[in-house]
Amino acid sequence: GGGGGGGEMPKGFGFINPARHGQGGGQGGVWGRGSGLLETSKGHAASQDVQVNHTKKGDDKTFPRLGDRVCITYSMRLLDGGKEIESNQQRSKELCFIFGGGQVIAGLEKGLSRISVGGEATLKIPHVLAYGEKSMGSLIPAQADVLLEVKMVAVNDNDGTTMQEEEEEA
């Protein structure tokens, strides 16, 4: 057996940030700029999209937009194993990042776009929008679908206001 290495959970983003694991690059591009992951999922069944199961309603008007700073609490587990991979719910410390900046896995951003402030939901994220074909150490096998329980704690526009403009649905 090859030695294990690691053991300590990385601080901050941990597994939720693919860039830490050499997966960065085209992943920021769900929203246009060279949409790396989405290219591979074209022609697949609808199961290649994120399923959002709302468990608590938010304010229903403040949704994150590109460039907003969002803060969430989350718990992540494998869809088929149920074993928790990582969580910041106990630490009562939010994870904050720029929405659309590719700092977290693509499926998380897709799911969060449908959750308003104060809302909570369970996101079912297919592997093409999570970690793809690669395994992440011993915790996340290759082609793993993941389940994320998230709470949208805050959404702030870059200019400091929290107003939400109407966006046209395509």
Buried (B, 14 or more C-beta within 10 A) or exposed (E): EEEEEEEEEEEEBBBBBBBBBEBBEBBBBBBEEEBBBBEBBEEEEEEBBBBBEEEEEBBEEBBBBEEBBBBBBBBBBBBEBEEBBBBBEEEEEBBEBBBBBBBBBBBBBBBBBBBBBBBBBBBBBBBBBBBBEBBBEEBBBEBBBBBBBBBBBBBBBEEEEEEBEEEEEE
